[in-house]
Amino acid sequence: MIIKKRYGLLLLLFALMQFDVHGQQKPAIATAKKISPDLFGIFFEDLSYAADGGLYAELVQNRSFEYSPADNRDWNSLTAWKYQTDGFGYGTISVETAKPIHPNNSHYILLNIDDAGQKGVGLENSGFDGIPVQAGKYYNFSVFLNVLSPQALPVSVSLIDKKGKELGTASFTASQKGWNKYSEKIKVNFDEDSAKLVLLVKSTGKIGIDMVSLFPAETFKGHENGMRADLAQTIAAVKPKFMRFPGGCLVHGDGVANIYRWKNTIGPLEQRVEQRDIWNYHQSVGLGYYEYFRFCEDIGAKPVPVLAAGVSCQNSGGTWKIGSTGQKGIPMEEMGAYIQDILDLIEYANGPVSSTWGAKRAAAGHPAPFNLEYLGIGNEDKITGLFEERFRLIYDAVRKAHPEIRIIGTVGPSPAGDDFENGWKLADLLSVGIVDEHYYEKPEWFLKNTHRYDHYNRLHSKVYIGEYASWGNTLFNAVSEAVYMTNLERNGDVVQMASYAPLIARIGHTSWNPNLIYFNGKQVFPTVNYYVQQQFAVNSGSEYLPAVMSFKDKALTDSIAGASCVRDAATGDIILKIANAGPASLSGTADLSKLGKLSKSAAITVITGDPKATNTIAHPTAIVPKTIPITLKKHWDFTVPAYSLTVVRIKGYRVSKSQ
Ligand code: AHR
């Protein structure tokens, strides 16, 4: 009993030492502080054509004829398609739904060729703003056909340029009754930014056509149904510690029927359930949960799926107003099945191949588990009774069945306000391990709030800053974010994860600005913000070393600058970061004298320039990082330029375990 009392007193003393009278933690003491190993990651949402027409390498738009006015009021099954009778053939074309490939994929084209003319009769697809192809490269074409006439039908598939010149072609004969897949490799002989794909049936007959697909043979890591290589490489080069997917608002959807259901997105492509994208276009879900997990693995990022908390977006039905309550809940009698889907997802990711869902993962080509560790429940939802009732059910069920999974709760769309307060209250009440904070603010907000996490209670939930960005892609925006990020490192014991949002956007189809990476069909344009994110992720540390960095004028620098010193335990390297969002150069000192044995030579990387500059199509490399070697002393007196991020990586020596 006495021992227990003493132990209790010690705990109390310890708590008093750590926290001030308001229960806030006292400022950091001068010892190394552990940083979350998952601090800097990425946020992927299928908005601004991030998936279809973006990372997903499919070049045919509306391949399954499932576009509809529900996606976009100007769209239908023939969007991006044209009936092709250039060779003076004739017949009829119709969109049919009887006897489709699969009930989930109900629309297809029925072609009745009365006269094939000189070239044949068929269909032409214009891709996503045209199909970019390269001379000497191969493209994998496939289609599902159902021959409905007694005779076999000769078919050609070609890529043509704007003037109709053939860039590459293949021919085959469709002979099978019932739906069958035909695949061809097409070699392209000329470069073209805006090709079209033409499928022609060359003799009289009747045929059903669906799932017309064209992929570059060279996808990221060479996967079938893979990712666009240049875009994927640009993302991979960030070296994110985790990737959140598939959103964002996409997750909780526009109404209950639009909630993202992961099970609809796995299995054979022709059997997946396509659906309207909340950002007013269409999700083919060719990039589905299996592909998301595989992509995370390919880029060395932990998967962080986020699932709806049983409620739809509060802005459902077009009510895009702060505080609007378009939020709808999955009927309570259906919540059991919904929760089972969530538990099944964990089994799909981590279960043995002998389990029902682990077997499906293995059948898709991945017998090894995907090592799911984190699971987000809810996305910036309005914290209502409707939400809370469903969140609790999901939370309890996941905790009970999978205590090893780290659940991420949600605290609204803003860094303060009712949903933020109420979300945190609920998280405290339920002891949710991590909560997801979101904020899109002016750069000045980031500079004013650098101490936001210094006083967070370390005994409460950890924080995942699931979405954040300053409003813009200028150098000033990017360095303001950098200043803020040095403070995230200092608070890397309470900020578990952070991801800039959104990640990628197709030029001409942006539903949201700014983004980290822009692209068109052919090129990828990393923003200045991208290079800042990359510097922090590539140079992340496992512990924060206080009292190493100091500015000459502390009072002046606090509101415009930030500096951090971290050690990466894996390499022993020391990394210094100095971010200056102010209009003048700044000086200070890095005291490396107590950091043990370090190499004198280091690499210094600087991002700087005109604060208003952005990387654009015309000037894609206006601001990029520049790295040079430097020699350092134990006391390094630095001067960094105005509007800059400076990162110094010093080769260290790994401390062996026995030391
Ligand atoms: O990142 C864009 C959107 O911003 C996300 O979908 C949503 O969660 C947030 O409001």
Residues whose N, C-alpha, C, O or C-beta is under 5 A from the ligand:
A	BS01	AHR	G248 C249 L250 A501 P502 W512
